[in-house]
């Protein structure tokens, strides 16, 4: 192929290759008939050199990037360690909070038991009060009937005038005044109801405070877990492989944390069940208290109604007395006139 070319072309090609070889620091001579081979080798050498330079530049860039990532990984590792420690502390805190919840649950059960006992006492007091008020009402009715019979049953004595039959026939019921014992029992019942309401409010405040603390701890734990995940994602696969050993070492702690999480989940389920029981108990207690308040209100209204009836009866008795006195005076006046007329006729 070289033989077919003109001599000056061969010389030009030779000179060009010679310059390229000198540039590449290859001063060895070669024959003109080796020009095609030398040209091919030079092309491969140039391509290889260019590729090597590109790879070297890329390698330097990757080395710089690796150094930068390592410099960024170092504080991230510290942050992850601190976050893992914080996460462990939060789990321990949740265990302590669970113990506190169990203690408060026992306290709530004790308080609810006391409130149930107070409700039973209030029901007993209510029953006793109803019995006493019924007995007092019967005594008032009996006294009212006796007073009416005593006031109407009178006789006329023409020598001495009117005189009531029997002794102690006056009105024996004090209007508008209830039995002091009943009033005291009503006051005691109202005081106990107020105390039960106050204790219920305190218990609700304690439950709300515990729920707020629980929510704060849960939010803090979730934020720590999310931050750990974010940092782990930022570190990349190489860093995760580097930390495989440490993760294996912490697998036992992770298993224990998973077991604690399962325990916490079961405890949270128990908390929800207790909340349902608490709401049902509070609703029943409020219903009982409301029922007792309605009954007390009804008894008071009935007492007031009976007092009004007694007042009306007294007014009626007074009216009957006035009419009887007026009638007797008229009869006596007529009798006196008749006697005077008889005296005159004699």
C-alpha positions in Angstrom: 0.0 0.0 0.0 2.9 2.3 0.8 4.7 1.2 -2.4 1.7 2.6 -4.5 2.0 6.1 -3.0 4.1 8.9 -4.3 7.5 9.3 -2.6 6.7 12.8 -1.4 3.4 11.5 0.3 5.3 8.7 1.9 7.9 11.3 3.2 5.2 13.6 4.5 3.5 10.7 6.4 6.9 9.6 7.7 7.7 13.1 9.0 4.3 13.4 10.6 4.6 10.1 12.4 8.1 11.0 13.4 6.9 14.2 15.0 4.1 12.4 16.9 6.6 9.7 18.1 9.0 12.4 19.3 6.2 14.1 21.1 5.3 10.8 22.8 9.0 10.3 23.6 9.6 7.4 21.2 12.9 8.4 19.4 13.6 4.9 17.9 13.8 4.9 14.0 11.5 2.9 11.8 11.4 2.0 8.1 8.9 3.6 5.7 7.3 0.3 5.0 6.2 0.1 8.7 4.3 3.4 8.4 0.8 1.7 8.4 1.6 -0.3 11.5 3.2 2.6 13.3 0.2 4.8 12.3 -2.3 2.3 13.8 -0.2 1.9 16.9 0.1 5.6 17.4 -3.7 6.0 17.0 -4.3 3.3 19.6 -1.7 4.9 21.9 -3.2 8.3 21.5 -6.7 6.9 22.3 -5.4 5.0 25.3 -3.6 8.0 26.6 -6.6 10.2 26.2 -8.8 7.6 27.9 -6.2 7.3 30.7 -6.2 11.0 31.2 -10.0 11.1 31.3 -10.1 8.2 33.8 -7.4 9.9 35.8 -9.4 13.1 36.0 -12.5 11.1 36.9 -10.6 9.2 39.5 -9.4 12.5 41.0 -12.9 13.8 41.0 -14.2 10.6 42.6 -11.4 10.8 45.2 -12.3 14.3 46.0 -15.9 13.4 46.2 -15.0 10.4 48.4 -13.0 12.7 50.8 -15.9 15.1 50.9 -18.4 12.3 51.6 -16.1 10.9 54.3 -15.8 14.4 55.9 -19.6 14.6 55.8 -20.1 11.0 57.1 -18.0 11.7 60.2 -20.4 14.1 61.8 -23.3 12.1 60.5 -21.9 9.0 62.3 -21.7 11.0 65.5 -25.3 12.2 65.0 -26.5 8.7 64.3 -24.8 7.4 67.5 -26.3 10.2 69.5 -29.7 9.6 67.9 -29.5 5.9 68.6 -28.6 6.7 72.2 -31.5 9.1 72.4 -33.8 6.6 70.9 -32.8 4.0 73.5 -33.3 6.6 76.2 -36.8 7.3 74.8 -37.6 3.6 74.9 -36.5 3.4 78.5 -38.5 6.5 79.2 -41.6 4.9 77.6 -41.0 1.8 79.8 -40.9 4.1 82.8 -44.0 5.9 81.6 -45.7 2.5 81.3 -44.8 1.7 84.9 -46.2 5.2 85.8 -49.3 4.4 83.8 -49.8 1.1 85.6 -49.5 3.0 88.9 -51.9 5.7 87.8 -54.3 3.0 86.6 -54.3 1.4 90.0 -54.9 4.8 91.5 -57.8 5.5 89.1 -59.3 2.1 90.0 -59.0 2.9 93.6 -60.6 6.3 93.1 -63.4 4.8 91.0 -63.9 2.2 93.7 -64.2 5.0 96.3 -66.6 6.9 94.0 -68.7 3.7 93.7 -68.7 3.4 97.5 -69.7 7.0 97.8 -72.5 6.5 95.3 -73.8 3.5 97.4 -73.6 5.7 100.5 -75.6 8.4 98.7 -78.2 5.9 97.6 -78.5 4.7 101.1 -78.8 8.2 102.4 -81.4 9.0 99.8 -83.5 6.0 100.8 -83.3 7.0 104.5 -84.2 10.6 103.6 -87.2 9.4 101.6 -88.4 7.3 104.5 -88.0 10.1 107.0 -89.8 12.6 104.7 -92.6 10.1 104.1 -92.9 9.6 107.9 -92.8 13.3 108.5 -95.5 13.8 105.8 -97.7 11.2 107.5 -97.3 12.9 110.8 -98.2 16.3 109.3 -101.2 14.8 107.7 -102.3 13.1 110.9 -101.7 16.4 112.8 -103.7 18.3 110.2 -106.7 15.9 110.5 -106.6 16.1 114.3 -106.4 19.9 114.2 -109.4 20.1 111.8 -111.5 17.7 113.9 -110.5 19.6 117.1 -111.3 23.0 115.7 -114.7 22.0 114.3 -115.8 20.1 117.4 -116.9 22.9 119.7 -119.9 23.3 122.0 -121.9 26.2 123.3 -122.1 27.1 127.0 -124.7 29.7 127.6 -123.2 30.7 130.9 -119.5 30.9 130.0 -119.6 31.2 126.2 -117.5 29.2 123.8 -115.1 26.6 125.0 -113.0 24.3 122.8 -113.3 20.5 123.4 -110.1 18.8 124.6 -106.7 20.0 125.3 -103.9 20.9 122.8 -106.3 21.2 119.8 -104.3 24.0 118.2 -102.4 23.7 114.9 -99.4 21.5 115.7 -97.6 21.8 112.4 -95.1 24.6 111.8 -95.6 25.8 108.3 -92.7 26.1 106.0 -90.2 24.5 108.4 -88.8 21.0 107.5 -87.3 18.5 109.9 -83.8 19.6 110.8 -82.6 16.0 110.4 -83.9 15.9 106.9 -82.3 19.3 106.1 -79.0 18.0 107.4 -79.2 14.9 105.4 -80.0 16.9 102.3 -77.0 19.1 103.0 -74.8 16.1 103.5 -76.0 14.5 100.3 -75.3 17.8 98.3 -71.9 18.0 99.9 -71.1 14.4 98.9 -72.3 14.9 95.4 -70.1 18.0 95.1 -67.1 16.1 96.4 -67.7 13.3 94.0 -67.9 15.8 91.1 -64.6 17.4 92.2 -62.9 14.1 92.5 -64.2 13.2 89.0 -62.8 16.5 87.6 -59.4 15.8 89.3 -59.3 12.3 87.8 -60.1 13.6 84.3 -57.3 16.2 84.7 -54.9 13.5 85.7 -55.9 11.4 82.7 -55.5 14.3 80.3 -52.1 15.2 81.8 -50.9 11.6 81.3 -52.2 11.5 77.7 -50.4 14.7 76.9 -47.1 13.3 78.3 -47.6 10.1 76.3 -48.2 12.1 73.1 -45.1 14.2 73.6 -42.9 11.1 74.2 -44.4 9.4 71.1 -43.8 12.5 68.9 -40.2 12.8 70.2 -39.5 9.1 69.5 -41.0 9.4 66.0 -38.9 12.4 65.2 -35.8 10.6 66.3 -36.6 7.5 64.2 -37.3 9.7 61.1 -34.0 11.6 61.7 -32.1 8.3 61.9 -33.7 7.1 58.7 -32.9 10.3 56.9 -29.2 10.2 58.0 -28.9 6.6 57.0 -30.3 7.4 53.6 -27.9 10.3 53.1 -24.9 8.2 54.0 -25.5 5.8 51.1 -25.0 2.1 50.5 -21.2 2.2 51.1 -21.7 3.6 54.6 -24.5 1.1 55.4 -22.2 -1.7 54.4 -19.5 -0.3 56.6 -21.9 -0.2 59.5 -23.1 -3.8 59.0 -20.9 -5.0 61.8 -22.2 -2.5 64.3 -25.8 -3.2 63.2 -25.2 -7.0 63.8 -23.7 -6.1 67.2 -26.9 -4.1 68.0 -29.3 -6.8 66.7 -29.8 -8.1 70.2 -30.7 -4.6 71.4 -33.0 -4.2 68.4 -34.8 -7.5 69.2 -35.2 -6.3 72.8 -36.5 -3.0 71.5 -39.0 -4.8 69.3 -40.1 -6.9 72.2 -40.5 -3.8 74.3 -42.5 -2.1 71.4 -44.8 -5.1 71.3 -45.2 -4.9 75.0 -45.9 -1.1 74.7 -48.5 -1.8 71.9 -50.3 -4.3 74.1 -50.2 -1.8 77.0 -51.6 0.9 74.7 -54.4 -1.5 73.8 -55.0 -2.0 77.5 -55.0 1.8 77.9 -57.7 2.1 75.2 -59.8 -0.6 77.0 -59.4 1.2 80.3 -60.4 4.4 78.7 -63.6 2.8 77.4 -64.3 1.3 80.9 -63.6 4.7 82.4 -66.0 6.5 80.1 -68.7 3.9 80.8 -68.1 4.2 84.6 -68.1 8.0 84.5 -71.3 8.0 82.4 -73.0 5.6 84.8 -71.8 7.7 87.7 -73.0 10.9 86.1 -76.4 9.2 85.4 -76.7 8.1 89.0 -75.8 11.6 90.3 -78.2 13.2 87.9 -81.0 10.8 88.9 -80.3 11.5 92.6 -80.4 15.2 91.9 -83.7 14.9 90.1 -85.1 12.9 93.0 -83.9 15.4 95.6 -85.5 18.2 93.4 -88.7 16.2 93.3 -88.8 15.7 97.0 -88.1 19.4 97.6 -90.9 20.4 95.3 -93.3 17.9 96.9 -92.3 19.3 100.3 -93.0 22.8 99.2 -96.3 21.7 97.7 -97.3 20.1 101.0 -96.4 23.2 102.9 -98.6 25.2 100.5 -101.4 22.8 101.1 -101.0 23.1 104.8 -101.1 26.9 104.6 -104.3 26.6 102.6 -105.8 24.2 105.1 -104.9 26.6 107.9 -106.6 29.4 106.1 -109.6 27.2 105.6 -109.7 26.3 109.3 -109.4 30.0 110.3 -112.3 30.8 107.9 -114.4 28.0 109.5 -113.6 29.3 113.0 -114.7 32.8 112.0 -117.9 31.5 110.5 -118.6 29.3 113.6 -117.9 32.2 116.0 -120.1 34.5 113.9 -122.9 32.0 113.9 -122.6 31.3 117.6 -122.6 35.0 118.4 -125.8 35.4 116.4 -127.4 32.5 118.1 -126.4 33.8 121.5 -127.7 37.2 120.6 -131.0 35.7 119.6 -131.1 33.7 122.8 -130.4 36.8 124.9 -133.2 38.7 123.1 -135.5 35.8 123.8 -134.7 35.8 127.4 -135.1 39.5 127.7 -138.5 39.2 126.0 -139.5 36.4 128.4 -138.5 38.6 131.4 -140.6 41.4 130.1 -143.6 39.2 129.6 -143.3 38.0 133.2 
